[in-house]
Amino acid sequence: MAKDKLYLFAGILFYISSLSFLLSATLFDNSKVLGYVLFLVLFSLGTLFTILYTKKKTLSKKN
């Protein structure tokens, strides 16, 4: 159960950090490409951890 909450927490943390990189990429001109790349990577990780959380939650409900 604690591992499930950890997946959810990591997913939310990756989403928040990805949005901060997106904001910095749009505000500052010198690191635009790096900001967008980091946004995509962190957003993908956030999605992955959120999917893992929902999959574990669904499997635990079936049992």
N, C-alpha and C positions, 0 to 999 in steps of 0.2 A: 504494500500500500504506500509506503514512504517513497518507493522508487517511482511510482506513478505520479505522485505530487512533484517529485524532482523533475520529471519530464515536462510537466506543465510549467513549472517555474522556469526551467531552462528555455522553453519555447517562448514564454512571455518576455524573458530577459533578452533573447535574440531579436524578437520583434522590436522592442524598445531601442536596443542599440542600433538596429538596422535603420530605424527612422531617424535616429540622431545623425548617422552617416549620410542619409539622404538629405537632411536639412543642411548639413555642412557642405555637401556637394553642390547644392543649389545656391548657397550664400557666398561661398568662397570660390574664386575663379581658378586658383592655382592647383587645386586638387580635385577637379571635377571627375576625371575618369576613375581615379582611385576611390573616391567616395561612392560613385555608382557601382563599382565592382564590389566593394565591401558591403554596400546595401544589398546587392543581389545575393551574395554569399550568406550574409547573416539572416536575410529574410528566408532563404532556402533552409537554413538550419532551424530557424524558428518553426517553419512549416513541418519539417521532418520530426522535430520533437513533439509538436502538437499532434501529428498523426500517430506517433508512437503512443502518446498518452491516450488518445481516443481508442486506439486498437486494444491496448491493455485493459482499458475500462470496459470495452465491449466484451472482450474475452472473459473477464472476471464476472460479468453479469450473466453470461451463458452458463457458467459452471455453478 
